[in-house]
Amino acid sequence: MGGAATILHADLDAFYASVEVRDNPALRGKPVAVGGGVVLAATYEARRFGVTAPIGGAEARRRCPNLIIVPARFDAYVEASRAVMAIFDDFTPRVEAISIDEAFLEVGGSVHLFGPPEAIARRIRERVRAEMGLPISIGVATTKHLAKIASRVAKPDGLVVVPAGEEERFLDPLPVGMVWGIGPVGEERLARYGIRTIGELRAMPQSSIVGWFGDVWGTHLWERARNDDSRAVERRGRAGSVGAQSAGDATDPERRHTTLLALADRIGGRMRRKQVAGRRVTIRIRLDDMSLLSRARVLSGPIAETTPLFRIAVELVDSLIAERAANRGITLVGISVSMLEEAPHLQMVLPLEDEAVTTSGSRSHLRARELDAAVDKARERFGRPAVSRGALLRGTPEERSPTEAMGE
C-alpha cells in the first residue's frame, strides 16, 4: 500500500487477567487464569504451561498444578475498557473499537499535535500504563491488517512499527497463521500445501489459492498476504448492532445450544442496559475449513429479551447447518441484533407468533420480561457471575469468552 504508516492497532495484553493482577498485586508474577469451568484469559506465566482460552478449568489445572483461578468480574473489565478508549480519544477522534480490549486508531490528522505515529503510540502506551496500570501492545502500519499483525508481534507489552515500503520484508518470514482470520485449522491446511509463511502464501498464484479455498476466502488470503487492505478506520458512533460470538467446538447440538443461550443472555442484557431493542437477528457460523455462513431474520417488532432471542438463534443456526453444513465441524457461532431502536421501558409485545418460534402467549412474554428484569437487577447488584441460567451450568459454562462487537 502506498500510504503512510498512520494506522495503529492497540491491544490490551491478557486483558481480563491483567485487570485481576492490577487489582490484586499478590497475583503479580504468578500463573493466573480468569474463569471457572472454562479459562477466559490467562497471564503469560500461565501461558508458558499451555493454559490458554478457552480450555476447560480441569485441563488448565492439569497443565499447571500451581494455577490460580479467579472468577470473572465483567463490570471491572468494562470500566477499564471505557477508560482506555477515552485515552485513545484524547489523541484522535478516529477510533474504531473492535472488541472490549482492542481498537484501531487513525492518527494521520494528529501528527501536527502529538508528533509522528510512533511517538503517539509511545505516549498512548505510557498513559495506559500510568493511568490504568495495564500493559498494552501497539502495532503501527499502513493498513489495518498489517497493524494488527504488528501488534501481535509486539506482544507482550511492546511496540512494533512497520514503515511504509517495508511491508513485504516484515511480513514474508512470519508464520501464515499471523494472517487475520487464519486459525489452527486453516494453518494446518495450508501446511499440507507446503505453505508455512506469509511470504510463501504471497508467492502463490491467486488461482491456486482460490482453487483450494473458494473465491471469497481464497481471494481474502491472497490479498492479505500482499497487505492489500483498503479498509479505513471508522469513527465510533452510535452502535448499529449488538453482538457476541464464541470460538470453540460447537458441532454437538447440545453444546451449541448452550453456547447460543450464553450469547443470547449476554446480548439481551447489554440491550436492556442500553435501553434498546432490535428487529433484525443475524447468526453466523464458521466451519472447520474456516468458511463463514450467515443467516438473518427481520422481525415484525423489536426484541431485547433473552429467551426469544435464544429461540430465534437456535432455529436459524440449526436450519442453516441442516441445509448447508450437515456433517461439518462447527468452530464458531455468533449472534448479532441490529435495526436498533430506543426502548426506554422495554415493554413491547414480543412479535413472535409469525416468526415460527413457539411461545405460550402473552403470559409467557410477561414472565420472560420479569425473569430478565430480576436477573438484570441481581447482576447489577452482585455482579454478572452471581446469577446464571440453569442450562448454562451443564457442561458448557456460561462464560465462554464471547467476543463482543458493537457496530458491524
Sine and cosine of phi, psi and omega as CSV:
sin_phi,cos_phi,sin_psi,cos_psi,sin_omega,cos_omega
0.00,0.00,0.50,-0.87,-0.16,-0.99
-1.00,-0.09,-0.14,0.99,-0.08,-1.00
-0.98,0.21,0.07,-1.00,0.05,-1.00
-0.98,0.21,0.33,-0.94,0.01,-1.00
-0.99,0.13,0.99,0.12,-0.06,-1.00
-0.87,-0.49,0.12,0.99,0.02,-1.00
-0.98,-0.20,0.78,-0.62,0.04,-1.00
-0.94,-0.33,0.65,-0.76,0.23,-0.97
-0.89,-0.45,0.91,-0.43,-0.04,-1.00
-0.96,-0.29,0.79,-0.62,-0.12,-0.99
-0.70,-0.72,0.91,-0.42,0.03,-1.00
-0.93,0.37,0.76,-0.65,-0.11,-0.99
-0.98,0.21,0.77,-0.63,0.06,-1.00
0.66,0.75,0.82,0.58,-0.32,-0.95
-0.80,0.61,-0.85,0.52,-0.04,-1.00
-0.84,0.54,-0.71,0.70,-0.02,-1.00
-0.91,0.41,-0.61,0.79,0.01,-1.00
-0.91,0.42,-0.61,0.79,0.07,-1.00
-0.90,0.45,-0.67,0.74,0.00,-1.00
-0.90,0.44,-0.67,0.74,0.02,-1.00
-0.92,0.39,-0.65,0.76,0.04,-1.00
-0.86,0.50,-0.68,0.74,-0.08,-1.00
-0.99,0.14,-0.23,0.97,0.04,-1.00
-0.68,-0.74,1.00,0.08,-0.07,-1.00
-0.83,0.56,-0.35,0.94,0.02,-1.00
-0.90,0.44,-0.30,0.95,0.00,-1.00
-1.00,0.06,-0.16,0.99,-0.10,-0.99
-0.87,0.48,0.73,-0.68,0.03,-1.00
0.98,0.18,0.09,1.00,-0.04,-1.00
-0.93,-0.37,0.38,-0.92,0.06,-1.00
-0.96,0.28,0.92,-0.39,-0.09,-1.00
-0.81,-0.59,0.67,-0.74,0.11,-0.99
-0.81,-0.59,0.57,-0.82,0.05,-1.00
-0.96,-0.27,0.73,-0.68,0.03,-1.00
0.64,-0.77,-0.63,-0.77,-0.03,-1.00
-0.16,-0.99,-1.00,-0.08,0.06,-1.00
-0.90,0.43,-0.50,0.87,0.03,-1.00
-0.71,-0.71,0.63,-0.77,0.04,-1.00
-0.97,0.26,0.82,-0.57,0.05,-1.00
-1.00,-0.08,-0.51,0.86,0.01,-1.00
-0.31,-0.95,0.39,-0.92,-0.01,-1.00
-0.55,-0.83,0.55,-0.84,0.08,-1.00
-0.94,0.33,0.28,-0.96,-0.01,-1.00
-0.91,0.40,-0.45,0.90,0.08,-1.00
-0.90,0.44,-0.58,0.81,0.05,-1.00
-0.97,0.22,-0.57,0.82,-0.03,-1.00
-0.90,0.44,-0.46,0.89,0.03,-1.00
-0.88,0.47,-0.37,0.93,0.03,-1.00
-0.99,-0.10,0.08,1.00,-0.02,-1.00
1.00,0.04,0.28,0.96,0.03,-1.00
-1.00,0.04,0.96,-0.28,-0.01,-1.00
-0.68,-0.73,0.36,-0.93,0.10,-1.00
-0.98,0.22,0.61,-0.79,0.05,1.00
-0.92,-0.40,0.88,0.47,0.03,-1.00
-0.97,0.25,0.33,-0.95,-0.01,-1.00
-0.94,0.33,0.42,-0.91,-0.02,-1.00
-0.88,0.47,-0.64,0.77,0.00,-1.00
-0.90,0.43,-0.68,0.73,0.02,-1.00
-0.91,0.41,-0.61,0.79,0.03,-1.00
-0.88,0.47,-0.66,0.75,0.02,-1.00
-0.93,0.37,-0.56,0.83,0.03,-1.00
-0.91,0.42,-0.67,0.74,-0.02,-1.00
-0.95,0.32,-0.54,0.84,-0.05,-1.00
-0.69,-0.72,1.00,0.02,-0.07,-1.00
-0.85,0.53,-0.45,0.89,-0.02,-1.00
-1.00,-0.04,0.22,0.98,-0.05,-1.00
-0.89,0.46,0.70,-0.71,0.10,-0.99
-0.98,-0.22,0.87,-0.49,-0.01,-1.00
-0.96,-0.29,0.80,-0.60,0.00,-1.00
-0.87,-0.49,0.52,-0.85,0.00,-1.00
-0.94,0.33,0.47,-0.89,0.01,-1.00
-0.95,0.30,0.57,-0.82,0.05,-1.00
-0.78,-0.63,0.99,0.12,-0.16,-0.99
-0.91,0.41,-0.51,0.86,0.05,-1.00
-0.87,0.49,-0.64,0.77,0.00,-1.00
-0.92,0.40,-0.60,0.80,-0.02,-1.00
-0.94,0.33,-0.64,0.77,0.03,-1.00
-0.90,0.44,-0.67,0.74,0.02,-1.00
-0.88,0.47,-0.71,0.70,0.01,-1.00
-0.90,0.43,-0.65,0.76,0.01,-1.00
-0.88,0.48,-0.72,0.70,-0.01,-1.00
-0.88,0.48,-0.63,0.77,0.00,-1.00
-0.92,0.40,-0.63,0.78,0.03,-1.00
-0.92,0.38,-0.67,0.74,0.04,-1.00
-0.88,0.48,-0.56,0.83,0.04,-1.00
-0.91,0.41,-0.57,0.82,0.08,-1.00
-0.90,0.44,-0.69,0.72,0.05,-1.00
-0.84,0.55,-0.68,0.73,-0.03,-1.00
-0.88,0.48,-0.42,0.91,0.02,-1.00
-0.93,0.36,-0.34,0.94,-0.07,-1.00
-0.97,-0.24,-0.44,0.90,0.01,-1.00
-0.30,-0.95,0.57,-0.82,0.10,-0.99
-0.98,0.21,-0.24,0.97,-0.05,-1.00
-1.00,-0.05,0.99,0.15,0.01,-1.00
-0.86,-0.51,0.81,-0.58,0.01,-1.00
-0.88,-0.48,0.99,-0.15,0.04,-1.00
-0.96,0.27,0.79,-0.61,0.00,-1.00
-0.94,-0.35,-0.13,0.99,0.14,-0.99
-0.25,-0.97,-0.04,-1.00,-0.05,-1.00
-0.91,0.41,-0.38,0.93,-0.12,-0.99
-0.82,-0.58,0.24,0.97,0.02,-1.00
-0.48,-0.88,0.45,-0.89,-0.02,-1.00
-0.39,-0.92,0.43,-0.90,0.18,-0.98
-0.99,-0.15,0.57,-0.82,0.07,-1.00
-0.76,-0.65,0.71,-0.70,0.15,-0.99
-0.97,-0.24,0.91,-0.42,-0.14,-0.99
-0.92,-0.39,0.22,0.97,-0.01,-1.00
-0.86,0.51,-0.55,0.83,0.00,-1.00
-1.00,0.09,0.02,1.00,-0.07,-1.00
-0.94,-0.34,-0.07,1.00,-0.12,-0.99
-0.91,0.41,-0.48,0.88,0.00,-1.00
-0.95,0.32,-0.31,0.95,0.02,-1.00
-0.99,-0.12,-0.63,0.77,-0.19,-0.98
-0.86,-0.51,0.00,1.00,-0.02,-1.00
0.99,-0.11,-0.10,-1.00,-0.06,-1.00
-0.91,0.42,0.29,-0.96,-0.04,-1.00
-0.80,0.60,-0.64,0.76,0.01,-1.00
-0.88,0.47,-0.64,0.77,0.03,-1.00
-0.91,0.41,-0.63,0.78,0.04,-1.00
-0.89,0.45,-0.69,0.72,0.02,-1.00
-0.87,0.49,-0.66,0.75,0.01,-1.00
-0.90,0.43,-0.66,0.75,-0.01,-1.00
-0.91,0.40,-0.62,0.78,0.05,-1.00
-0.89,0.46,-0.72,0.69,0.00,-1.00
-0.88,0.48,-0.65,0.76,0.02,-1.00
-0.90,0.45,-0.67,0.74,-0.03,-1.00
-0.94,0.35,-0.65,0.76,0.02,-1.00
-0.89,0.45,-0.63,0.78,0.04,-1.00
-0.93,0.37,-0.73,0.69,-0.08,-1.00
-0.95,0.31,-0.68,0.74,-0.11,-0.99
-1.00,0.02,-0.51,0.86,-0.08,-1.00
-0.93,-0.37,-0.25,0.97,-0.02,-1.00
0.93,0.37,0.49,0.87,-0.08,-1.00
-0.82,-0.57,0.59,-0.81,0.09,-1.00
-0.99,0.14,0.58,-0.82,0.01,-1.00
-0.57,-0.82,0.68,-0.74,0.04,-1.00
-0.96,-0.28,0.62,-0.79,-0.05,-1.00
-0.73,-0.68,0.71,-0.71,0.15,-0.99
-0.93,-0.37,0.64,-0.77,0.00,-1.00
-0.84,-0.54,0.79,-0.62,-0.07,-1.00
-0.32,-0.95,-0.08,-1.00,-0.04,-1.00
-1.00,0.07,-0.31,0.95,-0.02,-1.00
-0.70,-0.71,0.30,-0.95,0.03,-1.00
-0.90,0.44,-0.70,0.72,-0.02,-1.00
-0.86,0.51,-0.72,0.70,-0.04,-1.00
-0.95,0.32,-0.59,0.81,0.04,-1.00
-0.89,0.46,-0.61,0.79,0.03,-1.00
-0.92,0.39,-0.67,0.75,0.06,-1.00
-0.88,0.47,-0.69,0.73,-0.01,-1.00
-0.87,0.49,-0.61,0.79,0.02,-1.00
-0.93,0.37,-0.53,0.85,0.06,-1.00
-0.92,0.38,-0.66,0.75,0.05,-1.00
-0.90,0.43,-0.54,0.84,-0.04,-1.00
-0.95,0.32,-0.34,0.94,-0.08,-1.00
-0.92,0.39,0.54,-0.84,-0.08,1.00
-1.00,0.00,0.58,-0.81,0.18,-0.98
0.83,0.56,0.79,0.62,-0.04,-1.00
-0.69,-0.73,-0.06,-1.00,0.00,-1.00
-0.65,-0.76,0.78,-0.63,0.05,-1.00
-0.78,-0.63,0.78,-0.62,0.03,-1.00
-0.91,-0.41,0.78,-0.63,0.07,-1.00
-0.93,-0.36,0.98,-0.18,-0.04,-1.00
-0.90,0.43,0.44,-0.90,0.10,-1.00
-0.84,0.54,0.72,-0.70,-0.03,-1.00
1.00,-0.10,-0.22,0.98,-0.02,-1.00
-0.96,-0.29,0.18,0.98,-0.14,-0.99
-0.87,0.49,-0.78,0.62,-0.07,-1.00
-0.90,0.43,-0.66,0.75,0.00,-1.00
-0.89,0.47,-0.56,0.83,0.03,-1.00
-0.96,0.28,-0.71,0.71,-0.13,-0.99
-0.97,0.26,-0.66,0.75,-0.23,-0.97
-0.80,0.60,-0.67,0.74,-0.05,-1.00
-0.99,0.14,-0.10,1.00,-0.09,-1.00
-0.97,0.25,0.48,-0.87,0.05,-1.00
-0.87,0.50,0.59,-0.81,-0.03,-1.00
-0.89,0.45,-0.38,0.92,0.04,-1.00
-0.91,0.41,-0.20,0.98,0.06,-1.00
-0.95,0.30,-0.34,0.94,0.00,-1.00
-0.89,0.45,0.74,-0.67,-0.07,-1.00
-0.87,0.50,0.88,-0.48,0.03,-1.00
0.95,-0.30,-0.24,0.97,0.03,-1.00
-1.00,-0.02,0.88,-0.47,0.05,-1.00
-0.98,-0.19,-0.17,-0.99,-0.03,-1.00
-0.85,0.53,-0.62,0.79,-0.02,-1.00
-0.92,0.40,-0.72,0.69,0.03,-1.00
-0.90,0.43,-0.62,0.78,0.01,-1.00
-0.90,0.44,-0.66,0.75,0.01,-1.00
-0.91,0.40,-0.63,0.78,0.00,-1.00
-0.91,0.41,-0.68,0.73,0.03,-1.00
-0.90,0.44,-0.58,0.81,0.02,-1.00
-0.88,0.47,-0.54,0.84,0.03,-1.00
-0.91,0.41,-0.40,0.92,0.07,-1.00
-1.00,-0.06,0.14,0.99,0.03,-1.00
0.99,0.15,0.29,0.96,-0.04,-1.00
-0.95,-0.32,0.92,-0.38,-0.02,-1.00
-0.85,-0.52,-0.29,0.96,0.00,-1.00
-0.85,-0.53,0.32,-0.95,0.03,-1.00
-0.90,0.43,-0.58,0.82,0.04,-1.00
-0.88,0.48,-0.65,0.76,0.04,-1.00
-0.92,0.40,-0.58,0.81,0.06,-1.00
-0.92,0.39,-0.65,0.76,0.00,-1.00
-0.90,0.44,-0.53,0.85,-0.06,-1.00
-0.98,0.22,-0.23,0.97,-0.03,-1.00
-0.98,0.21,0.55,-0.83,0.11,-0.99
-0.90,0.44,0.58,-0.81,0.02,-1.00
-0.85,0.53,-0.60,0.80,-0.04,-1.00
-0.88,0.48,-0.57,0.82,0.01,-1.00
-0.93,0.37,-0.71,0.70,-0.02,-1.00
-0.90,0.44,-0.68,0.73,0.02,-1.00
-0.90,0.43,-0.60,0.80,0.03,-1.00
-0.90,0.45,-0.57,0.82,-0.01,-1.00
-0.98,0.19,-0.63,0.78,-0.20,-0.98
-0.88,-0.47,0.01,1.00,-0.04,-1.00
1.00,-0.02,0.26,-0.97,-0.14,-0.99
-0.90,0.43,-0.76,0.65,-0.11,-0.99
-0.93,0.36,-0.82,0.57,-0.08,-1.00
-0.95,0.32,-0.62,0.79,0.02,-1.00
-0.90,0.44,-0.67,0.74,0.04,-1.00
-0.90,0.43,-0.63,0.78,0.04,-1.00
-0.86,0.52,-0.75,0.66,-0.01,-1.00
-0.88,0.47,-0.71,0.70,-0.03,-1.00
-0.88,0.48,-0.69,0.73,0.00,-1.00
-0.93,0.37,-0.68,0.73,-0.04,-1.00
-0.92,0.39,-0.57,0.82,0.05,-1.00
-0.89,0.46,-0.40,0.92,0.03,-1.00
-0.99,-0.16,0.15,0.99,-0.06,-1.00
0.86,0.50,0.53,0.85,0.03,-1.00
-1.00,0.02,0.99,-0.10,-0.08,-1.00
-0.51,-0.86,0.98,-0.21,-0.08,-1.00
-1.00,-0.08,0.10,0.99,-0.04,-1.00
-0.90,0.43,0.70,-0.71,0.03,-1.00
-1.00,-0.03,0.40,-0.91,0.13,-0.99
-0.97,0.24,0.85,-0.53,-0.05,-1.00
-1.00,-0.03,0.61,-0.79,0.09,-1.00
-0.91,0.42,0.56,-0.83,0.13,-0.99
-0.96,0.27,0.74,-0.67,0.07,-1.00
-0.69,-0.72,-0.29,-0.96,0.04,-1.00
-0.89,0.45,0.70,-0.72,-0.08,-1.00
-0.87,0.49,0.74,-0.68,0.09,-1.00
-1.00,-0.02,-0.20,0.98,0.01,-1.00
-0.36,-0.93,0.29,-0.96,0.11,-0.99
-0.79,-0.61,0.83,-0.56,-0.08,-1.00
-0.50,-0.87,0.22,-0.98,0.07,-1.00
-0.43,-0.90,0.46,-0.89,0.05,-1.00
-0.63,-0.78,0.32,-0.95,-0.05,-1.00
-0.69,-0.72,0.85,-0.52,0.06,-1.00
-1.00,-0.02,0.65,-0.76,-0.01,-1.00
0.56,-0.83,0.21,-0.98,-0.06,-1.00
-0.91,0.41,0.91,-0.41,0.02,-1.00
-0.85,-0.53,0.47,0.88,-0.03,-1.00
-0.94,0.33,-0.66,0.75,0.01,-1.00
-0.93,0.37,0.80,-0.60,-0.07,-1.00
-0.85,0.53,-0.66,0.75,-0.03,-1.00
-0.90,0.43,-0.69,0.72,0.03,-1.00
-0.90,0.43,-0.64,0.77,0.00,-1.00
-0.90,0.43,-0.68,0.74,-0.01,-1.00
-0.91,0.41,-0.61,0.79,0.04,-1.00
-0.90,0.44,-0.66,0.76,0.05,-1.00
-0.89,0.45,-0.69,0.73,0.02,-1.00
-0.89,0.46,-0.60,0.80,0.05,-1.00
-0.90,0.43,-0.66,0.75,0.04,-1.00
-0.88,0.47,-0.66,0.75,0.01,-1.00
-0.92,0.39,-0.69,0.72,0.02,-1.00
-0.89,0.46,-0.62,0.79,0.05,-1.00
-0.88,0.48,-0.69,0.72,0.01,-1.00
-0.92,0.40,-0.74,0.67,-0.06,-1.00
-0.92,0.40,-0.71,0.71,0.02,-1.00
-0.86,0.51,-0.67,0.74,0.03,-1.00
-0.88,0.47,-0.65,0.76,0.00,-1.00
-0.92,0.40,-0.66,0.75,0.02,-1.00
-0.90,0.44,-0.66,0.75,-0.01,-1.00
-0.92,0.38,-0.60,0.80,0.05,-1.00
-0.90,0.43,-0.60,0.80,-0.01,-1.00
-1.00,0.07,-0.06,1.00,0.01,-1.00
0.83,0.56,0.76,0.65,0.11,-0.99
-0.76,-0.66,0.36,-0.93,0.10,-1.00
-0.64,-0.77,0.34,-0.94,-0.09,-1.00
-0.72,-0.70,0.37,-0.93,-0.05,-1.00
-0.93,-0.37,-0.19,0.98,0.00,-1.00
-0.90,-0.44,0.85,-0.53,0.03,-1.00
-0.94,-0.33,0.82,-0.57,0.01,-1.00
-0.86,-0.50,0.72,-0.70,0.09,-1.00
-0.90,-0.44,0.50,-0.87,0.06,-1.00
-0.74,-0.67,0.58,-0.81,0.15,-0.99
-0.73,-0.68,0.51,-0.86,0.10,-0.99
-0.90,-0.43,0.74,-0.68,-0.01,-1.00
-1.00,0.00,0.12,-0.99,-0.08,-1.00
-0.94,0.34,-0.14,0.99,0.10,-0.99
-0.98,-0.18,0.23,0.97,0.04,-1.00
0.97,0.22,0.05,1.00,0.07,-1.00
-0.97,0.24,0.48,-0.88,-0.06,-1.00
-0.91,-0.41,0.65,-0.76,0.09,-1.00
-0.80,-0.60,0.52,-0.85,0.02,-1.00
-0.59,-0.81,0.35,-0.94,0.07,-1.00
-0.46,-0.89,0.56,-0.83,-0.06,-1.00
-0.71,-0.70,0.37,-0.93,0.10,-1.00
-0.64,-0.76,0.72,-0.69,0.09,-1.00
-0.99,-0.17,0.83,-0.56,-0.03,-1.00
-1.00,0.05,0.28,-0.96,0.03,-1.00
-0.99,0.17,-0.13,0.99,0.06,-1.00
-0.35,-0.94,0.24,-0.97,-0.11,-0.99
-0.99,0.16,0.49,-0.87,0.08,-1.00
-0.76,-0.65,0.42,-0.91,0.14,-0.99
-0.59,-0.81,0.09,1.00,-0.04,-1.00
-1.00,0.08,0.56,-0.83,-0.07,-1.00
-0.91,0.41,-0.76,0.65,-0.14,-0.99
-0.89,0.45,-0.76,0.65,0.04,-1.00
-0.90,0.43,-0.57,0.82,0.06,-1.00
-0.89,0.46,-0.67,0.74,0.04,-1.00
-0.88,0.48,-0.71,0.70,-0.04,-1.00
-0.90,0.43,-0.68,0.74,0.03,-1.00
-0.89,0.46,-0.70,0.71,-0.02,-1.00
-0.88,0.48,-0.69,0.72,0.01,-1.00
-0.87,0.49,-0.71,0.70,-0.02,-1.00
-0.89,0.46,-0.70,0.72,-0.02,-1.00
-0.91,0.41,-0.72,0.70,-0.03,-1.00
-0.90,0.43,-0.75,0.66,-0.07,-1.00
-0.91,0.41,-0.61,0.79,0.02,-1.00
-0.93,0.37,-0.62,0.79,0.02,-1.00
-0.90,0.43,-0.68,0.74,0.01,-1.00
-0.90,0.43,-0.69,0.73,-0.02,-1.00
-0.89,0.46,-0.60,0.80,-0.07,-1.00
-0.99,0.11,-0.58,0.81,-0.20,-0.98
-0.78,-0.62,-0.12,0.99,-0.08,-1.00
-0.62,-0.79,0.51,0.86,0.02,-1.00
-0.88,0.48,0.66,-0.75,0.02,-1.00
0.90,0.45,0.37,0.93,0.07,-1.00
-0.95,-0.30,0.46,-0.89,0.09,-1.00
-0.97,0.24,0.64,-0.76,0.02,-1.00
-0.94,-0.35,0.85,-0.53,-0.09,-1.00
-0.93,-0.37,-0.05,1.00,0.04,-1.00
-0.30,-0.95,0.64,-0.77,0.17,-0.99
-0.76,-0.65,0.54,-0.84,-0.01,-1.00
-0.52,-0.85,0.44,-0.90,0.04,-1.00
-0.74,-0.67,0.64,-0.77,0.19,-0.98
-0.64,-0.77,0.49,-0.87,0.03,-1.00
-0.85,-0.52,0.81,-0.59,-0.01,-1.00
-0.78,-0.63,-0.25,-0.97,-0.16,-0.99
0.80,0.60,0.79,0.61,-0.10,-1.00
-0.98,0.22,0.50,-0.87,0.12,-0.99
-0.58,-0.81,0.41,-0.91,-0.01,-1.00
-0.92,0.40,0.65,-0.76,0.01,-1.00
-0.62,-0.79,0.96,0.28,-0.16,-0.99
-0.88,0.48,-0.43,0.90,-0.01,-1.00
-0.92,-0.39,-0.19,0.98,0.01,-1.00
0.76,0.65,0.78,0.62,-0.02,-1.00
-0.88,-0.48,0.42,0.91,0.00,-1.00
-0.94,0.33,0.44,-0.90,0.13,-0.99
-0.99,0.15,0.76,-0.65,-0.08,-1.00
-0.96,0.28,0.82,-0.57,-0.08,-1.00
-1.00,0.03,0.91,0.41,-0.15,-0.99
-0.97,-0.25,-0.22,0.98,-0.10,-1.00
-0.87,0.50,-0.56,0.83,-0.04,-1.00
-0.99,-0.16,0.28,0.96,-0.05,-1.00
-0.93,-0.37,0.26,0.96,0.02,-1.00
0.84,0.54,0.55,0.83,0.07,-1.00
-0.89,-0.45,0.83,-0.55,-0.09,-1.00
-0.95,0.31,0.79,-0.61,0.12,-0.99
-0.70,-0.72,0.17,-0.99,0.01,-1.00
-0.92,-0.39,0.51,0.86,0.10,-0.99
1.00,-0.06,-0.12,-0.99,-0.15,-0.99
-0.90,0.44,-0.49,0.87,0.02,-1.00
-0.90,0.43,-0.65,0.76,0.03,-1.00
-0.92,0.39,-0.57,0.82,0.08,-1.00
-0.87,0.50,-0.72,0.69,-0.01,-1.00
-0.90,0.44,-0.67,0.75,0.01,-1.00
-0.89,0.45,-0.62,0.78,0.02,-1.00
-0.88,0.47,-0.69,0.72,0.01,-1.00
-0.91,0.42,-0.66,0.75,0.00,-1.00
-0.91,0.42,-0.64,0.77,0.03,-1.00
-0.90,0.44,-0.73,0.68,0.02,-1.00
-0.86,0.51,-0.67,0.74,-0.02,-1.00
-0.89,0.45,-0.65,0.76,0.01,-1.00
-0.92,0.40,-0.68,0.73,0.02,-1.00
-0.89,0.45,-0.72,0.70,0.00,-1.00
-0.86,0.51,-0.68,0.73,-0.03,-1.00
-0.91,0.42,-0.68,0.74,0.00,-1.00
-0.91,0.42,-0.65,0.76,0.00,-1.00
-0.93,0.37,-0.59,0.81,0.04,-1.00
-0.89,0.45,-0.56,0.83,-0.05,-1.00
-1.00,0.09,-0.67,0.75,-0.16,-0.99
-0.93,-0.38,-0.08,1.00,-0.05,-1.00
0.99,-0.17,0.47,-0.88,-0.10,-0.99
-0.87,0.50,-0.67,0.74,-0.04,-1.00
-0.92,0.39,-0.18,0.98,-0.06,-1.00
-0.93,0.36,-0.43,0.90,-0.05,-1.00
-0.77,-0.64,0.79,-0.62,0.03,-1.00
-0.71,-0.70,0.52,-0.86,0.10,-1.00
-0.96,0.27,0.64,-0.77,-0.13,-0.99
-0.83,0.56,-0.63,0.78,-0.03,-1.00
-0.88,0.47,-0.40,0.92,-0.05,-1.00
-0.99,0.14,-0.15,0.99,-0.01,-1.00
-1.00,0.01,-0.02,1.00,-0.01,-1.00
-0.99,-0.15,0.96,-0.29,0.17,-0.98
0.96,0.28,-0.93,0.35,-0.05,-1.00
-1.00,-0.07,0.92,-0.40,-0.09,-1.00
-0.94,0.34,0.32,-0.95,-0.06,-1.00
-0.93,0.36,-0.54,0.84,-0.12,-0.99
-0.99,-0.11,0.96,0.28,-0.05,-1.00
-1.00,0.03,0.32,0.95,0.01,-1.00
0.85,0.52,0.80,0.60,0.08,-1.00
-0.90,0.44,0.63,-0.77,0.05,-1.00
-0.99,0.11,0.93,-0.38,-0.09,-1.00
-1.00,0.08,0.64,-0.76,-0.01,-1.00
-0.72,-0.69,0.74,-0.67,0.07,-1.00
-0.89,-0.46,0.91,-0.42,0.01,-1.00
1.00,0.10,0.94,-0.35,-0.12,-0.99
-0.97,-0.24,0.00,0.00,0.00,0.00
